[in-house]
Amino acid sequence: MTTIPAPSVPRHAGLAMFVLAFASFMDLLDVGIVTVVVPVIQRDLGATYAQSQWFVVAYVLAFAVVLVVGGRLGDSHGRRRIFLIGVTGFTVLSACCAAAPNAELFIVARLLQGAFGALMTPQVFAMMQLLFRPERRGTGFMIYGAVINLAQVGAPLLGGLLATRDLFGLGWRAIFLINVPVGAAIVIATLALVGESRSPRRPRLDPIGITLIAVVTALVIVPLQQGREANWPWWLLAMLGAAVPLLLVLIDHERRRGGDAVLPTSLFRLRSFSAAGLLATLVMSTIISVNLILVWFTQLALGWTPMQTAVSLVGFAVALVTVGTWGAGRVPRFGRGTVAAGSVLLALGIAVLSSLVSVTGTALSPLAVSAALFVAGSGMALVVGTLVNIQLRDVPEGDAGAAGGILSAIFQFAGAVGVGVAATVFFALVAHGGNQAAAAPPGTPAAAFASCVRDQAADTNPFSQPVSCRSAELDRPAVVAALADAKQRAFADATTSTLWIQVGVLLLAAALSRLLPPKRAG
């Protein structure tokens, strides 16, 4: 059997790394843009809240499932080859998302887009290790971080701009068409600059393991996204319960599979790998959900434009760029102390944000939100690069692709779980707020007003009007204003409480950072 060994370090390693990192740029840009314009897509496609969650989660669900397979495919069939397949498919499916006529087809396109994205992303981590010698990998991480930070800054602003300006009459669809020229450029540059590499020992595929991973992931994610809207039927609860024994079956199968496992259990025996994975799960479960809750609150309750929401989110991204760049060569050497400090700082930023929402209510300003998120983003910048460095530092070269896939899958799976849990809590609190309605305006039947407020808060589609709200007596300006105020207060209270839960998760991550191995001497 002929294999392709890892190539020698190329002359243009920095430029090659820049090109590869732009694939992750395209992925993160896509996720960031979609998050900002979820309500816009939701309104245009007539989607429910659960469907709008799937706009984000469908992508990350497919991403998380295929990522581990993508890493192993790169190890066995060539990392550059699988990377190019992923970029090409991602680009084509971006165009399909832009053309989707309804929510169902849009979600399907997002699923497939996520699957192809999962083929390209783990190759970036694997080839990063091969492009640079160990003592120079910090340079690779710095290049990667700079490009990713650019995506973090650009995504919300670009999404807000396109949704607000309606360029060329395309509206939100333009955000997906951007990927077409970017993807084509990445393919051309990769062919010119990046050599092929494979694992020295070509592993066999593990179809049983792949299937088990997909089923376990679906058993967890689907109930979390659909449970609230479906009123938690028994079969969704049964799915969650079935995930635990099936996970044990998966672990046993992968252990017996040995070196050909799609999830090499040997990696989880590395303290650096398993502990960092646990911390990454806790931290990453908060990020997407915090952003999505802010998008819902600001656009659906406060009436902000997508551009106003984008401005409020950009502080987080600016912190990732500035603090991340400053700390790239300084912070990782402090190891687990950096993870603890960053988690606390991230929690502090979200706590400040929660307090702002509670105190200011409808007077909340985008700049105030951006300032609070700058604090949170500073903490995130300290945490992520350090965790990635710790988790990959002891991984054998032959498992580089699999490890990269697992690492990225952890990020995506945690984000999907976080969205499901946070959305369930958030909308339950919104509905509870609707049951605590303020007094009806003078001359308005109290029962009719309370019924409208309650149904408005519990509605699964924010752009539809409940039947109880359609009577003429509720159409007076004073009543309309009172209904809007009740909705704003319900959303504000739910936002505040949900954000405090995220603070608790991050403080738990800070406490558990002691599980990470201490930094190496020298």
ABEGO torsion letter per residue (X at the ends): XBBBBBBBBBAAAAAAAAAAAAAAAAAAAAAAAAAAAAAAAAAAAGBBAAAAAAAAAAAAAAAAAAAAAAAAAAAAAEAAAAAAAAAAAAAAAAAAAAABABAAAAAAAAAAAAAAAAAAAAAAAAAAAAABBAAAAAAAAAAAAAAAAAAAAAAAAAAAAAAAAGBGGAEAAAAAAAAAAAAAAAAAAAAAABBBBBBABBBBBBAAAAAAAAAAAAAAAAAAAAAAAAGGBAAAAAAAAAAAAAAAAAAAAAAAAEAABABBAAAAABAAAAAAAAAAAAAAAAAAAAAAAAAAAAAAAAGBBAAAAAAAAAAAAAAAAAAAAAAAAAAAAAEAAAAAAAAAAAAAAAAAAAAAAAAAEAABBAAAAAAAAAAAAAAAAAAAAAAAAAAAAABBAAAAAAAAAAAAAAAAAAAAAAAAAAAAAAAAAAAAAAAABBBBBBGBBAAAAAAAAAAAAABABAABBBAAAABAAAABAAAAAAAAAAAAAAAAAAAAAAAAAAAAAAAAAAAAAAABBBBBBX
